[in-house]
Amino acid sequence: MSEPLLSEPHGLDPFAVFHAWLGEAEAAEPIDPNAMVLATAAPNGQPSARMVLLKGADSRGFVFYTNRDSRKGQELAANPRAALLFYWKSLGRQVRIEGTVTEVDAAEADAYFASRPRLSQLGAWASAQSRPLPTRAELERKLAEFEARYPGDEIPRPPYWIGYRLTPERFEFWQNMPYRLHDRTVFLRAKDGWTTMKLYP
């Protein structure tokens, strides 16, 4: 039987492990290796999950962007705890991350918004994300309205379009192994770094 990649996790940095795995996924996955499930919960405990794209990752945490007034934005405002899940089928790996979420600062959000394609920027203005849409034509009408309002290359960031950073408290790295004897390695945040443990598959 092959050896798990994280057979000796003690002393490893989970952020370094994540970046190594993401780098391999970027070479192996044909579409959106930075896609991740974001799970949030409403105040009554009702969970919800959706796919979003990772737009930044460093020792501070994992960054994604969305409309503050969307369902996920409202749920994060009420309960700023969330979970992320990356799954790379071609590599037989997944990473689960849990932690607390805060907003990125305005300068960071402005810089990322400015890097987006023009139509994506206009779409952020035109879309009242997660709210009822009477017809597709209404969205196209609003998009045309904002194209006329901002004819140049500089489009300001909508005040409700923001970034969030999840600061991890727990990582789990899962690796597919023969006969479903998968390898599961957990990192838990501690005062002086990270503690590690293995889980039964």
Residue, then its C-alpha position, 0 to 999 in steps of 0.5 A: m500500500s502506498e504511503p500517505l503524503l502527510s504520514e508525519p505531519h508534526g511540525l508542518d505548516p498547514f498553510a504551506v501544505f495547502h499551497a503545495w496541494l493547490g499548486e499541484a491542483e493548478a497543474a492538474e485541474p482543467i477548470d477553476p482549481n481555486a473553486m471552493v465550497l463556502a458553507t455558512a449558517a443563518p441565525n436559526g442554524q439553517p446551513s447553506a453552501r455554494m461554490v465561490l472562487l478563492k482570490g487570495a491565500d496567505s498566513r492571514g487566511f483565505v479571501f473571497y469576494t461577494n455582495r454584502d447584501s447576498r444571502k451569504g453576506q447576510e449570514l456572515a453578518a449574523n454569524p461570522r463563522a464559516a467553512l471552506l471545502f476544496y475538492w480536487k478529484s483528479l488528485g484524489r484530495q480534499v481540504r476542509i477549513e473552518g474558522t472566523v470571517t472578517e471583511v478585508d479592508a477597502a484598499e484590498a477590495d478596491a485593488y481586486f475589483a480594479s483587476r476584474p474584467r470590465l463586464s464583471q465590474l459592471g455586473a457587480w453594479a447591475s446585480a442585486q445578488s440573491r434577490p428575486l429577478p423578474t426576468r432576465a431582460e431586467l438584468e440585461r437592462k440594468l447592465a446596459e444602464f451601468e454601461a452608459r453610466y460608466p463609459g470609461d475604463e475606471i469603474p468604482r467599486p460598489p460599496y456593497w461589493i466586498g471581500y471576506r477573509l476566513t482565518p482558519e482555526r482548523f484544517e483537515f487534509w484528506q488524501n484518497m488511499p487504496y481500499r478506502l483506507h484514506d488518510r486524514t490529517v487535522f491541524l488545530r490552531a493552538k497558542d503557539g502554532w498548530t497541533t496535529m492528529k490523524l483521524y480514522p477514515 
